[in-house]
């Protein structure tokens, strides 16, 4: 399922136009992105939690040459699935 399919399904389930569903979905995704980017956690009970964590700098290896190199620290996004979501996938 891609974003277009998701918009179509939301529009059908909520009996609204695709344009309205696209606007709602866009707003939700933007809000989650902005919250996580500022360091907040976004928890959707039963679905999961989005958060950002700091990955420390580390030493890696170039697979082509075998040479060691430094990999810079960076922020990464994490998603932890909620209980209901996890059980639905089983």
DOFIBA-295171 format. One record per atom (N, C-alpha, C, O, CB): residue in three letters; x, y, z; atom name. Coordinates in pm, whole numbers, m for minus. Atoms other than C-alpha are relative to their C-alpha. Glycine has a CB too. Layout:
% residues N
site residu: ALA, c1: X, c2: Y, c3: Z, atome: CA .
...
***
This chain:
% residues 90
site residu: UNK, c1: 85, c2: m117, c3: 0, atome: N .
site residu: UNK, c1: 0, c2: 0, c3: 0, atome: CA .
site residu: UNK, c1: 90, c2: 124, c3: 0, atome: C .
site residu: UNK, c1: 184, c2: 133, c3: 78, atome: O .
site residu: UNK, c1: m97, c2: 0, c3: 123, atome: CB .
site residu: UNK, c1: m75, c2: m126, c3: 4, atome: N .
site residu: UNK, c1: 135, c2: 343, c3: m91, atome: CA .
site residu: UNK, c1: m90, c2: 113, c3: 51, atome: C .
site residu: UNK, c1: m204, c2: 90, c3: 91, atome: O .
site residu: UNK, c1: 50, c2: 30, c3: m146, atome: CB .
site residu: UNK, c1: 74, c2: m113, c3: m54, atome: N .
site residu: UNK, c1: 24, c2: 693, c3: 11, atome: CA .
site residu: UNK, c1: m133, c2: 21, c3: m73, atome: C .
site residu: UNK, c1: m234, c2: 51, c3: m9, atome: O .
site residu: UNK, c1: 85, c2: 127, c3: m8, atome: CB .
site residu: UNK, c1: 122, c2: m16, c3: 78, atome: N .
site residu: UNK, c1: m232, c2: 715, c3: m270, atome: CA .
site residu: UNK, c1: m106, c2: m102, c3: 39, atome: C .
site residu: UNK, c1: m224, c2: m69, c3: 50, atome: O .
site residu: UNK, c1: 30, c2: m12, c3: m148, atome: CB .
site residu: UNK, c1: 93, c2: 105, c3: m42, atome: N .
site residu: UNK, c1: m388, c2: 383, c3: m169, atome: CA .
site residu: UNK, c1: m55, c2: 29, c3: 139, atome: C .
site residu: UNK, c1: m173, c2: 7, c3: 166, atome: O .
site residu: UNK, c1: 70, c2: m137, c3: m1, atome: CB .
site residu: UNK, c1: 43, c2: m34, c3: m136, atome: N .
site residu: UNK, c1: m399, c2: 496, c3: 193, atome: CA .
site residu: UNK, c1: m103, c2: 113, c3: m2, atome: C .
site residu: UNK, c1: m203, c2: 107, c3: 70, atome: O .
site residu: UNK, c1: 120, c2: 39, c3: 86, atome: CB .
site residu: UNK, c1: 95, c2: m112, c3: 12, atome: N .
site residu: UNK, c1: m572, c2: 823, c3: 99, atome: CA .
site residu: UNK, c1: m134, c2: m50, c3: m51, atome: C .
site residu: UNK, c1: m239, c2: m11, c3: m1, atome: O .
site residu: UNK, c1: 56, c2: 109, c3: m95, atome: CB .
site residu: UNK, c1: 124, c2: 55, c3: 57, atome: N .
site residu: UNK, c1: m826, c2: 633, c3: m109, atome: CA .
site residu: UNK, c1: m79, c2: m79, c3: 104, atome: C .
site residu: UNK, c1: m201, c2: m67, c3: 113, atome: O .
site residu: UNK, c1: 32, c2: m90, c3: m121, atome: CB .
site residu: UNK, c1: 66, c2: 81, c3: m103, atome: N .
site residu: UNK, c1: m901, c2: 391, c3: 178, atome: CA .
site residu: UNK, c1: m59, c2: 88, c3: 110, atome: C .
site residu: UNK, c1: m171, c2: 64, c3: 155, atome: O .
site residu: UNK, c1: 99, c2: m101, c3: 61, atome: CB .
site residu: UNK, c1: 50, c2: m91, c3: m103, atome: N .
site residu: UNK, c1: m936, c2: 673, c3: 434, atome: CA .
site residu: UNK, c1: m124, c2: 74, c3: m50, atome: C .
site residu: UNK, c1: m223, c2: 88, c3: 22, atome: O .
site residu: UNK, c1: 109, c2: 101, c3: 43, atome: CB .
site residu: UNK, c1: 114, c2: m71, c3: 58, atome: N .
site residu: UNK, c1: m1169, c2: 866, c3: 202, atome: CA .
site residu: UNK, c1: m124, c2: m91, c3: m4, atome: C .
site residu: UNK, c1: m235, c2: m47, c3: 26, atome: O .
site residu: UNK, c1: 34, c2: 49, c3: m143, atome: CB .
site residu: UNK, c1: 110, c2: 96, c3: 8, atome: N .
site residu: UNK, c1: m1382, c2: 555, c3: 154, atome: CA .
site residu: UNK, c1: m55, c2: m31, c3: 140, atome: C .
site residu: UNK, c1: m177, c2: m31, c3: 160, atome: O .
site residu: UNK, c1: 46, c2: m130, c3: m68, atome: CB .
site residu: UNK, c1: 42, c2: 35, c3: m136, atome: N .
site residu: UNK, c1: m1390, c2: 462, c3: 526, atome: CA .
site residu: UNK, c1: m71, c2: 115, c3: 71, atome: C .
site residu: UNK, c1: m164, c2: 92, c3: 149, atome: O .
site residu: UNK, c1: 119, c2: m44, c3: 82, atome: CB .
site residu: UNK, c1: 54, c2: m117, c3: m72, atome: N .
site residu: UNK, c1: m1472, c2: 816, c3: 644, atome: CA .
site residu: UNK, c1: m105, c2: 75, c3: m82, atome: C .
site residu: UNK, c1: m154, c2: 180, c3: m40, atome: O .
site residu: UNK, c1: 112, c2: 95, c3: 37, atome: CB .
site residu: UNK, c1: 100, c2: m61, c3: 88, atome: N .
site residu: UNK, c1: m1710, c2: 899, c3: 358, atome: CA .
site residu: UNK, c1: 32, c2: 148, c3: m25, atome: C .
site residu: UNK, c1: m50, c2: 236, c3: 0, atome: O .
site residu: UNK, c1: m141, c2: m15, c3: 62, atome: CB .
site residu: UNK, c1: m43, c2: m136, c3: 32, atome: N .
site residu: UNK, c1: m1513, c2: 1206, c3: 250, atome: CA .
site residu: UNK, c1: 71, c2: m2, c3: m135, atome: C .
site residu: UNK, c1: 102, c2: m109, c3: m188, atome: O .
site residu: UNK, c1: 93, c2: 59, c3: 111, atome: CB .
site residu: UNK, c1: m67, c2: m7, c3: 129, atome: N .
site residu: UNK, c1: m1349, c2: 1327, c3: m67, atome: CA .
site residu: UNK, c1: 146, c2: m38, c3: 15, atome: C .
site residu: UNK, c1: 202, c2: m31, c3: 125, atome: O .
site residu: UNK, c1: m13, c2: 141, c3: m61, atome: CB .
site residu: UNK, c1: m142, c2: 33, c3: m2, atome: N .
site residu: UNK, c1: m999, c2: 1215, c3: m160, atome: CA .
site residu: UNK, c1: 83, c2: 123, c3: 34, atome: C .
site residu: UNK, c1: 185, c2: 111, c3: 102, atome: O .
site residu: UNK, c1: 44, c2: m58, c3: m135, atome: CB .
site residu: UNK, c1: m74, c2: m123, c3: m29, atome: N .
site residu: UNK, c1: m884, c2: 1578, c3: m142, atome: CA .
site residu: UNK, c1: m1, c2: 28, c3: 150, atome: C .
site residu: UNK, c1: 102, c2: 67, c3: 206, atome: O .
site residu: UNK, c1: m62, c2: 119, c3: m77, atome: CB .
site residu: UNK, c1: 9, c2: m22, c3: m144, atome: N .
site residu: UNK, c1: m1008, c2: 1609, c3: 217, atome: CA .
site residu: UNK, c1: 84, c2: m103, c3: 76, atome: C .
site residu: UNK, c1: 153, c2: m69, c3: 172, atome: O .
site residu: UNK, c1: m146, c2: m6, c3: 47, atome: CB .
site residu: UNK, c1: m77, c2: 106, c3: m64, atome: N .
site residu: UNK, c1: m853, c2: 1274, c3: 313, atome: CA .
site residu: UNK, c1: 150, c2: 27, c3: m16, atome: C .
site residu: UNK, c1: 227, c2: 3, c3: 77, atome: O .
site residu: UNK, c1: m36, c2: m137, c3: m59, atome: CB .
site residu: UNK, c1: m141, c2: m32, c3: 25, atome: N .
site residu: UNK, c1: m522, c2: 1381, c3: 156, atome: CA .
site residu: UNK, c1: 45, c2: 114, c3: 91, atome: C .
site residu: UNK, c1: 157, c2: 112, c3: 143, atome: O .
site residu: UNK, c1: 23, c2: 37, c3: m148, atome: CB .
site residu: UNK, c1: m32, c2: m113, c3: m87, atome: N .
site residu: UNK, c1: m530, c2: 1706, c3: 354, atome: CA .
site residu: UNK, c1: 14, c2: m47, c3: 145, atome: C .
site residu: UNK, c1: 106, c2: m5, c3: 215, atome: O .
site residu: UNK, c1: m107, c2: 110, c3: m12, atome: CB .
site residu: UNK, c1: m4, c2: 53, c3: m137, atome: N .
site residu: UNK, c1: m601, c2: 1521, c3: 681, atome: CA .
site residu: UNK, c1: 127, c2: m83, c3: 20, atome: C .
site residu: UNK, c1: 199, c2: m64, c3: 118, atome: O .
site residu: UNK, c1: m126, c2: m85, c3: 30, atome: CB .
site residu: UNK, c1: m119, c2: 85, c3: m11, atome: N .
site residu: UNK, c1: m328, c2: 1262, c3: 620, atome: CA .
site residu: UNK, c1: 127, c2: 84, c3: m2, atome: C .
site residu: UNK, c1: 220, c2: 60, c3: 76, atome: O .
site residu: UNK, c1: 2, c2: m105, c3: m113, atome: CB .
site residu: UNK, c1: m116, c2: m89, c3: 8, atome: N .
site residu: UNK, c1: m80, c2: 1533, c3: 521, atome: CA .
site residu: UNK, c1: 22, c2: 75, c3: 130, atome: C .
site residu: UNK, c1: 136, c2: 90, c3: 175, atome: O .
site residu: UNK, c1: m17, c2: 99, c3: m114, atome: CB .
site residu: UNK, c1: m8, c2: m71, c3: m127, atome: N .
site residu: UNK, c1: m157, c2: 1726, c3: 838, atome: CA .
site residu: UNK, c1: 52, c2: m91, c3: 111, atome: C .
site residu: UNK, c1: 136, c2: m50, c3: 191, atome: O .
site residu: UNK, c1: m136, c2: 56, c3: 38, atome: CB .
site residu: UNK, c1: m43, c2: 97, c3: m101, atome: N .
site residu: UNK, c1: m111, c2: 1417, c3: 1056, atome: CA .
site residu: UNK, c1: 149, c2: m29, c3: m16, atome: C .
site residu: UNK, c1: 224, c2: m24, c3: 82, atome: O .
site residu: UNK, c1: m81, c2: m131, c3: m10, atome: CB .
site residu: UNK, c1: m141, c2: 33, c3: 24, atome: N .
site residu: UNK, c1: 222, c2: 1326, c3: 895, atome: CA .
site residu: UNK, c1: 91, c2: 119, c3: 30, atome: C .
site residu: UNK, c1: 199, c2: 101, c3: 86, atome: O .
site residu: UNK, c1: 19, c2: m46, c3: m143, atome: CB .
site residu: UNK, c1: m80, c2: m120, c3: m28, atome: N .
site residu: UNK, c1: 351, c2: 1685, c3: 916, atome: CA .
site residu: UNK, c1: 12, c2: 23, c3: 150, atome: C .
site residu: UNK, c1: 119, c2: 56, c3: 199, atome: O .
site residu: UNK, c1: m63, c2: 122, c3: m68, atome: CB .
site residu: UNK, c1: 0, c2: m19, c3: m145, atome: N .
site residu: UNK, c1: 254, c2: 1711, c3: 1283, atome: CA .
site residu: UNK, c1: 92, c2: m101, c3: 68, atome: C .
site residu: UNK, c1: 169, c2: m63, c3: 157, atome: O .
site residu: UNK, c1: m142, c2: m12, c3: 55, atome: CB .
site residu: UNK, c1: m88, c2: 103, c3: m58, atome: N .
site residu: UNK, c1: 427, c2: 1381, c3: 1369, atome: CA .
site residu: UNK, c1: 145, c2: 33, c3: m32, atome: C .
site residu: UNK, c1: 230, c2: 24, c3: 57, atome: O .
site residu: UNK, c1: m36, c2: m140, c3: m55, atome: CB .
site residu: UNK, c1: m137, c2: m33, c3: 41, atome: N .
site residu: UNK, c1: 739, c2: 1484, c3: 1172, atome: CA .
site residu: UNK, c1: 56, c2: 116, c3: 80, atome: C .
site residu: UNK, c1: 168, c2: 109, c3: 129, atome: O .
site residu: UNK, c1: 4, c2: 33, c3: m148, atome: CB .
site residu: UNK, c1: m46, c2: m118, c3: m73, atome: N .
site residu: UNK, c1: 763, c2: 1825, c3: 1338, atome: CA .
site residu: UNK, c1: 21, c2: m31, c3: 148, atome: C .
site residu: UNK, c1: 118, c2: 17, c3: 207, atome: O .
site residu: UNK, c1: m101, c2: 114, c3: m15, atome: CB .
site residu: UNK, c1: m13, c2: 34, c3: m141, atome: N .
site residu: UNK, c1: 710, c2: 1681, c3: 1687, atome: CA .
site residu: UNK, c1: 126, c2: m83, c3: 25, atome: C .
site residu: UNK, c1: 200, c2: m56, c3: 119, atome: O .
site residu: UNK, c1: m124, c2: m76, c3: 48, atome: CB .
site residu: UNK, c1: m117, c2: 86, c3: m17, atome: N .
site residu: UNK, c1: 976, c2: 1412, c3: 1647, atome: CA .
site residu: UNK, c1: 129, c2: 80, c3: m27, atome: C .
site residu: UNK, c1: 230, c2: 59, c3: 40, atome: O .
site residu: UNK, c1: m8, c2: m123, c3: m93, atome: CB .
site residu: UNK, c1: m117, c2: m82, c3: 33, atome: N .
site residu: UNK, c1: 1218, c2: 1663, c3: 1488, atome: CA .
site residu: UNK, c1: 40, c2: 92, c3: 115, atome: C .
site residu: UNK, c1: 158, c2: 124, c3: 130, atome: O .
site residu: UNK, c1: m28, c2: 84, c3: m124, atome: CB .
site residu: UNK, c1: m31, c2: m86, c3: m114, atome: N .
site residu: UNK, c1: 1193, c2: 1883, c3: 1799, atome: CA .
site residu: UNK, c1: 33, c2: m78, c3: 125, atome: C .
site residu: UNK, c1: 59, c2: m19, c3: 230, atome: O .
site residu: UNK, c1: m116, c2: 93, c3: 28, atome: CB .
site residu: UNK, c1: m39, c2: 83, c3: m113, atome: N .
site residu: UNK, c1: 1266, c2: 1589, c3: 2029, atome: CA .
site residu: UNK, c1: m115, c2: m59, c3: 79, atome: C .
site residu: UNK, c1: m92, c2: m131, c3: 176, atome: O .
site residu: UNK, c1: 84, c2: 78, c3: 91, atome: CB .
site residu: UNK, c1: 116, c2: 57, c3: m70, atome: N .
site residu: UNK, c1: 912, c2: 1500, c3: 2138, atome: CA .
site residu: UNK, c1: m25, c2: m143, c3: m46, atome: C .
site residu: UNK, c1: 13, c2: m182, c3: m156, atome: O .
site residu: UNK, c1: m126, c2: 87, c3: m24, atome: CB .
site residu: UNK, c1: 48, c2: 133, c3: 37, atome: N .
site residu: UNK, c1: 774, c2: 1147, c3: 2141, atome: CA .
site residu: UNK, c1: m145, c2: 16, c3: m44, atome: C .
site residu: UNK, c1: m218, c2: 98, c3: 11, atome: O .
site residu: UNK, c1: 13, c2: m102, c3: 118, atome: CB .
site residu: UNK, c1: 140, c2: 2, c3: 43, atome: N .
site residu: UNK, c1: 449, c2: 1082, c3: 1956, atome: CA .
site residu: UNK, c1: m50, c2: m142, c3: 24, atome: C .
site residu: UNK, c1: m5, c2: m238, c3: m38, atome: O .
site residu: UNK, c1: m16, c2: 43, c3: m152, atome: CB .
site residu: UNK, c1: 54, c2: 130, c3: m36, atome: N .
site residu: UNK, c1: 250, c2: 798, c3: 2108, atome: CA .
site residu: UNK, c1: m144, c2: m10, c3: m46, atome: C .
site residu: UNK, c1: m228, c2: 73, c3: m8, atome: O .
site residu: UNK, c1: 11, c2: m24, c3: 151, atome: CB .
site residu: UNK, c1: 136, c2: 30, c3: 44, atome: N .
site residu: UNK, c1: m59, c2: 658, c3: 1938, atome: CA .
site residu: UNK, c1: m36, c2: m133, c3: 66, atome: C .
site residu: UNK, c1: 7, c2: m239, c3: 21, atome: O .
site residu: UNK, c1: m12, c2: m6, c3: m159, atome: CB .
site residu: UNK, c1: 32, c2: 119, c3: m80, atome: N .
site residu: UNK, c1: m206, c2: 413, c3: 2189, atome: CA .
site residu: UNK, c1: m54, c2: m110, c3: m90, atome: C .
site residu: UNK, c1: m145, c2: m90, c3: m170, atome: O .
site residu: UNK, c1: m104, c2: 35, c3: 110, atome: CB .
site residu: UNK, c1: 41, c2: 116, c3: 79, atome: N .
site residu: UNK, c1: m241, c2: 69, c3: 2034, atome: CA .
site residu: UNK, c1: 72, c2: m11, c3: m133, atome: C .
site residu: UNK, c1: 80, c2: m119, c3: m190, atome: O .
site residu: UNK, c1: m147, c2: 4, c3: m24, atome: CB .
site residu: UNK, c1: m70, c2: 2, c3: 128, atome: N .
site residu: UNK, c1: m46, c2: 168, c3: 1723, atome: CA .
site residu: UNK, c1: 150, c2: m2, c3: 19, atome: C .
site residu: UNK, c1: 218, c2: m92, c3: m31, atome: O .
site residu: UNK, c1: m41, c2: 120, c3: m84, atome: CB .
site residu: UNK, c1: m143, c2: m3, c3: m24, atome: N .
site residu: UNK, c1: 301, c2: 270, c3: 1838, atome: CA .
site residu: UNK, c1: 50, c2: 137, c3: 40, atome: C .
site residu: UNK, c1: m27, c2: 232, c3: 54, atome: O .
site residu: UNK, c1: 72, c2: m47, c3: m121, atome: CB .
site residu: UNK, c1: m65, c2: m123, c3: m43, atome: N .
site residu: UNK, c1: 548, c2: 538, c3: 1938, atome: CA .
site residu: UNK, c1: 112, c2: 36, c3: m96, atome: C .
site residu: UNK, c1: 195, c2: m47, c3: m131, atome: O .
site residu: UNK, c1: 55, c2: m15, c3: 143, atome: CB .
site residu: UNK, c1: m107, c2: m55, c3: 84, atome: N .
site residu: UNK, c1: 766, c2: 756, c3: 1716, atome: CA .
site residu: UNK, c1: 90, c2: 83, c3: 90, atome: C .
site residu: UNK, c1: 40, c2: 160, c3: 172, atome: O .
site residu: UNK, c1: m58, c2: 85, c3: m118, atome: CB .
site residu: UNK, c1: m93, c2: m80, c3: m78, atome: N .
site residu: UNK, c1: 1080, c2: 906, c3: 1871, atome: CA .
site residu: UNK, c1: 130, c2: 16, c3: m78, atome: C .
site residu: UNK, c1: 156, c2: m55, c3: m175, atome: O .
site residu: UNK, c1: 26, c2: m63, c3: 139, atome: CB .
site residu: UNK, c1: m132, c2: m21, c3: 60, atome: N .
site residu: UNK, c1: 1424, c2: 1037, c3: 1779, atome: CA .
site residu: UNK, c1: 104, c2: m30, c3: 106, atome: C .
site residu: UNK, c1: 89, c2: 8, c3: 222, atome: O .
site residu: UNK, c1: 16, c2: 146, c3: m56, atome: CB .
site residu: UNK, c1: m111, c2: 28, c3: m91, atome: N .
site residu: UNK, c1: 1745, c2: 912, c3: 1937, atome: CA .
site residu: UNK, c1: 130, c2: 39, c3: m67, atome: C .
site residu: UNK, c1: 138, c2: 51, c3: m189, atome: O .
site residu: UNK, c1: 2, c2: m150, c3: 43, atome: CB .
site residu: UNK, c1: m132, c2: m36, c3: 50, atome: N .
site residu: UNK, c1: 2108, c2: 1008, c3: 1902, atome: CA .
site residu: UNK, c1: 82, c2: m127, c3: m17, atome: C .
site residu: UNK, c1: 98, c2: m205, c3: 77, atome: O .
site residu: UNK, c1: 71, c2: 100, c3: 96, atome: CB .
site residu: UNK, c1: m89, c2: 113, c3: 25, atome: N .
site residu: UNK, c1: 2331, c2: 746, c3: 1739, atome: CA .
site residu: UNK, c1: 142, c2: 53, c3: 15, atome: C .
site residu: UNK, c1: 179, c2: 146, c3: m57, atome: O .
site residu: UNK, c1: m25, c2: m65, c3: m143, atome: CB .
site residu: UNK, c1: m135, c2: m53, c3: m22, atome: N .
site residu: UNK, c1: 2688, c2: 796, c3: 1866, atome: CA .
site residu: UNK, c1: 93, c2: m25, c3: m119, atome: C .
site residu: UNK, c1: 68, c2: m112, c3: m202, atome: O .
site residu: UNK, c1: 60, c2: m61, c3: 127, atome: CB .
site residu: UNK, c1: m102, c2: 21, c3: 104, atome: N .
site residu: UNK, c1: 2990, c2: 828, c3: 1639, atome: CA .
site residu: UNK, c1: 61, c2: m138, c3: 23, atome: C .
site residu: UNK, c1: 70, c2: m185, c3: 137, atome: O .
site residu: UNK, c1: 110, c2: 112, c3: 3, atome: CB .
site residu: UNK, c1: m59, c2: 133, c3: m14, atome: N .
site residu: UNK, c1: 3152, c2: 495, c3: 1570, atome: CA .
site residu: UNK, c1: 100, c2: m24, c3: m113, atome: C .
site residu: UNK, c1: 106, c2: 51, c3: m210, atome: O .
site residu: UNK, c1: m109, c2: m109, c3: 0, atome: CB .
site residu: UNK, c1: m98, c2: 36, c3: 101, atome: N .
site residu: UNK, c1: 3426, c2: 330, c3: 1371, atome: CA .
site residu: UNK, c1: m61, c2: m106, c3: m91, atome: C .
site residu: UNK, c1: m116, c2: m206, c3: m43, atome: O .
site residu: UNK, c1: 131, c2: m52, c3: 64, atome: CB .
site residu: UNK, c1: 52, c2: 96, c3: 97, atome: N .
site residu: UNK, c1: 3322, c2: 149, c3: 1054, atome: CA .
site residu: UNK, c1: 109, c2: m46, c3: m93, atome: C .
site residu: UNK, c1: 226, c2: m11, c3: m77, atome: O .
site residu: UNK, c1: m115, c2: 61, c3: m79, atome: CB .
site residu: UNK, c1: m97, c2: 54, c3: 93, atome: N .
site residu: UNK, c1: 3490, c2: m30, c3: 770, atome: CA .
site residu: UNK, c1: m54, c2: 15, c3: m142, atome: C .
site residu: UNK, c1: m170, c2: m18, c3: m169, atome: O .
site residu: UNK, c1: 32, c2: m148, c3: 31, atome: CB .
site residu: UNK, c1: 36, c2: m12, c3: 140, atome: N .
site residu: UNK, c1: 3482, c2: 47, c3: 398, atome: CA .
site residu: UNK, c1: m2, c2: m141, c3: m58, atome: C .
site residu: UNK, c1: 102, c2: m208, c3: m59, atome: O .
site residu: UNK, c1: 100, c2: 93, c3: m78, atome: CB .
site residu: UNK, c1: 8, c2: 138, c3: 49, atome: N .
site residu: UNK, c1: 3357, c2: m281, c3: 243, atome: CA .
site residu: UNK, c1: 84, c2: m25, c3: m125, atome: C .
site residu: UNK, c1: 126, c2: m138, c3: m150, atome: O .
site residu: UNK, c1: m144, c2: m34, c3: m29, atome: CB .
site residu: UNK, c1: m77, c2: 17, c3: 123, atome: N .
site residu: UNK, c1: 3542, c2: m219, c3: m82, atome: CA .
site residu: UNK, c1: 150, c2: m14, c3: 29, atome: C .
site residu: UNK, c1: 216, c2: m100, c3: m29, atome: O .
site residu: UNK, c1: m24, c2: 117, c3: m94, atome: CB .
site residu: UNK, c1: m144, c2: m2, c3: m24, atome: N .
site residu: UNK, c1: 3888, c2: m147, c3: 60, atome: CA .
site residu: UNK, c1: 39, c2: m63, c3: 133, atome: C .
site residu: UNK, c1: 156, c2: m97, c3: 152, atome: O .
site residu: UNK, c1: 51, c2: 142, c3: m5, atome: CB .
site residu: UNK, c1: m30, c2: 54, c3: m131, atome: N .
site residu: UNK, c1: 3864, c2: m281, c3: 416, atome: CA .
site residu: UNK, c1: 59, c2: 104, c3: 94, atome: C .
site residu: UNK, c1: 90, c2: 73, c3: 209, atome: O .
site residu: UNK, c1: 95, c2: m114, c3: m14, atome: CB .
site residu: UNK, c1: m59, c2: m108, c3: m79, atome: N .
site residu: UNK, c1: 3996, c2: 54, c3: 541, atome: CA .
site residu: UNK, c1: m98, c2: 46, c3: 108, atome: C .
site residu: UNK, c1: m219, c2: 56, c3: 84, atome: O .
site residu: UNK, c1: 38, c2: 119, c3: m92, atome: CB .
site residu: UNK, c1: 87, c2: m49, c3: m106, atome: N .
site residu: UNK, c1: 3863, c2: 176, c3: 877, atome: CA .
site residu: UNK, c1: m28, c2: 148, c3: m20, atome: C .
site residu: UNK, c1: 54, c2: 222, c3: m75, atome: O .
site residu: UNK, c1: 64, c2: m25, c3: 138, atome: CB .
site residu: UNK, c1: 39, c2: m140, c3: 15, atome: N .
site residu: UNK, c1: 3677, c2: 506, c3: 887, atome: CA .
site residu: UNK, c1: m93, c2: 39, c3: 113, atome: C .
site residu: UNK, c1: m155, c2: m47, c3: 175, atome: O .
site residu: UNK, c1: m67, c2: 25, c3: m137, atome: CB .
site residu: UNK, c1: 89, c2: m51, c3: m104, atome: N .
site residu: UNK, c1: 3485, c2: 725, c3: 1131, atome: CA .
site residu: UNK, c1: m138, c2: 28, c3: m60, atome: C .
site residu: UNK, c1: m149, c2: 89, c3: m166, atome: O .
site residu: UNK, c1: 58, c2: 128, c3: 65, atome: CB .
site residu: UNK, c1: 137, c2: m27, c3: 40, atome: N .
site residu: UNK, c1: 3109, c2: 735, c3: 1099, atome: CA .
site residu: UNK, c1: m53, c2: 102, c3: 102, atome: C .
site residu: UNK, c1: m49, c2: 78, c3: 223, atome: O .
site residu: UNK, c1: m90, c2: m132, c3: m4, atome: CB .
site residu: UNK, c1: 43, c2: m110, c3: m86, atome: N .
site residu: UNK, c1: 2966, c2: 1060, c3: 1238, atome: CA .
site residu: UNK, c1: m126, c2: m34, c3: 79, atome: C .
site residu: UNK, c1: m206, c2: m118, c3: 37, atome: O .
site residu: UNK, c1: m23, c2: 125, c3: m84, atome: CB .
site residu: UNK, c1: 120, c2: 13, c3: m81, atome: N .
site residu: UNK, c1: 2704, c2: 1078, c3: 1512, atome: CA .
site residu: UNK, c1: m117, c2: 64, c3: m76, atome: C .
site residu: UNK, c1: m98, c2: 159, c3: m152, atome: O .
site residu: UNK, c1: 19, c2: 65, c3: 141, atome: CB .
site residu: UNK, c1: 118, c2: m59, c3: 64, atome: N .
site residu: UNK, c1: 2350, c2: 1150, c3: 1395, atome: CA .
site residu: UNK, c1: m125, c2: m39, c3: 75, atome: C .
site residu: UNK, c1: m126, c2: m133, c3: 154, atome: O .
site residu: UNK, c1: m10, c2: m44, c3: m147, atome: CB .
site residu: UNK, c1: 130, c2: 34, c3: m57, atome: N .
site residu: UNK, c1: 1988, c2: 1151, c3: 1500, atome: CA .
site residu: UNK, c1: m69, c2: m97, c3: m94, atome: C .
site residu: UNK, c1: m60, c2: m85, c3: m216, atome: O .
site residu: UNK, c1: m88, c2: 128, c3: 22, atome: CB .
site residu: UNK, c1: 76, c2: 97, c3: 78, atome: N .
site residu: UNK, c1: 1774, c2: 860, c3: 1387, atome: CA .
site residu: UNK, c1: m141, c2: m9, c3: 55, atome: C .
site residu: UNK, c1: m163, c2: 14, c3: 174, atome: O .
site residu: UNK, c1: 69, c2: m138, c3: 0, atome: CB .
site residu: UNK, c1: 139, c2: 14, c3: m40, atome: N .
site residu: UNK, c1: 1398, c2: 804, c3: 1399, atome: CA .
site residu: UNK, c1: m25, c2: m146, c3: 38, atome: C .
site residu: UNK, c1: 18, c2: m238, c3: m33, atome: O .
site residu: UNK, c1: m97, c2: 46, c3: m114, atome: CB .
site residu: UNK, c1: 37, c2: 135, c3: m44, atome: N .
site residu: UNK, c1: 1268, c2: 504, c3: 1592, atome: CA .
site residu: UNK, c1: m151, c2: m12, c3: 3, atome: C .
site residu: UNK, c1: m222, c2: 85, c3: 29, atome: O .
site residu: UNK, c1: 61, c2: m31, c3: 139, atome: CB .
site residu: UNK, c1: 143, c2: 30, c3: m13, atome: N .
site residu: UNK, c1: 926, c2: 342, c3: 1580, atome: CA .
site residu: UNK, c1: m10, c2: m129, c3: 78, atome: C .
site residu: UNK, c1: 48, c2: m231, c3: 41, atome: O .
site residu: UNK, c1: m71, c2: m12, c3: m140, atome: CB .
site residu: UNK, c1: 26, c2: 121, c3: m79, atome: N .
site residu: UNK, c1: 815, c2: 97, c3: 1846, atome: CA .
site residu: UNK, c1: m148, c2: m31, c3: m13, atome: C .
site residu: UNK, c1: m233, c2: 47, c3: 29, atome: O .
site residu: UNK, c1: 42, c2: 19, c3: 150, atome: CB .
site residu: UNK, c1: 140, c2: 40, c3: 21, atome: N .
site residu: UNK, c1: 498, c2: m88, c3: 1754, atome: CA .
site residu: UNK, c1: m71, c2: m25, c3: 131, atome: C .
site residu: UNK, c1: m13, c2: m79, c3: 225, atome: O .
site residu: UNK, c1: m6, c2: m125, c3: m88, atome: CB .
site residu: UNK, c1: 84, c2: 23, c3: m117, atome: N .
site residu: UNK, c1: 216, c2: m96, c3: 2007, atome: CA .
site residu: UNK, c1: m50, c2: m143, c3: 7, atome: C .
site residu: UNK, c1: m37, c2: m219, c3: m88, atome: O .
site residu: UNK, c1: m117, c2: 96, c3: 0, atome: CB .
site residu: UNK, c1: 46, c2: 136, c3: m25, atome: N .
site residu: UNK, c1: 63, c2: m409, c3: 2152, atome: CA .
site residu: UNK, c1: m106, c2: m46, c3: m101, atome: C .
site residu: UNK, c1: m95, c2: m155, c3: m157, atome: O .
site residu: UNK, c1: m55, c2: m11, c3: 141, atome: CB .
site residu: UNK, c1: 107, c2: 39, c3: 93, atome: N .
site residu: UNK, c1: m252, c2: m411, c3: 1934, atome: CA .
site residu: UNK, c1: 53, c2: m17, c3: m142, atome: C .
site residu: UNK, c1: 13, c2: m109, c3: m214, atome: O .
site residu: UNK, c1: m114, c2: 104, c3: 2, atome: CB .
site residu: UNK, c1: m59, c2: 7, c3: 134, atome: N .
site residu: UNK, c1: m49, c2: m346, c3: 1617, atome: CA .
site residu: UNK, c1: 81, c2: m129, c3: m13, atome: C .
site residu: UNK, c1: 70, c2: m200, c3: m113, atome: O .
site residu: UNK, c1: 89, c2: 124, c3: m28, atome: CB .
site residu: UNK, c1: m83, c2: 119, c3: 2, atome: N .
site residu: UNK, c1: 196, c2: m623, c3: 1703, atome: CA .
site residu: UNK, c1: m86, c2: m127, c3: m6, atome: C .
site residu: UNK, c1: m55, c2: m220, c3: m81, atome: O .
site residu: UNK, c1: 91, c2: m3, c3: 123, atome: CB .
site residu: UNK, c1: 88, c2: 118, c3: m2, atome: N .
site residu: UNK, c1: m84, c2: m871, c3: 1777, atome: CA .
site residu: UNK, c1: m74, c2: m16, c3: m132, atome: C .
site residu: UNK, c1: m99, c2: m128, c3: m176, atome: O .
site residu: UNK, c1: m102, c2: 10, c3: 116, atome: CB .
site residu: UNK, c1: 70, c2: 8, c3: 127, atome: N .
site residu: UNK, c1: m263, c2: m784, c3: 1452, atome: CA .
site residu: UNK, c1: 88, c2: m57, c3: m111, atome: C .
site residu: UNK, c1: 38, c2: m118, c3: m206, atome: O .
site residu: UNK, c1: m50, c2: 139, c3: m40, atome: CB .
site residu: UNK, c1: m92, c2: 46, c3: 105, atome: N .
site residu: UNK, c1: 47, c2: m868, c3: 1249, atome: CA .
site residu: UNK, c1: 34, c2: m147, c3: 17, atome: C .
site residu: UNK, c1: 72, c2: m213, c3: m80, atome: O .
site residu: UNK, c1: 129, c2: 83, c3: 3, atome: CB .
site residu: UNK, c1: m36, c2: 141, c3: m25, atome: N .
site residu: UNK, c1: 103, c2: m1210, c3: 1412, atome: CA .
site residu: UNK, c1: m76, c2: m94, c3: m84, atome: C .
site residu: UNK, c1: m57, c2: m215, c3: m73, atome: O .
site residu: UNK, c1: m23, c2: m34, c3: 142, atome: CB .
***
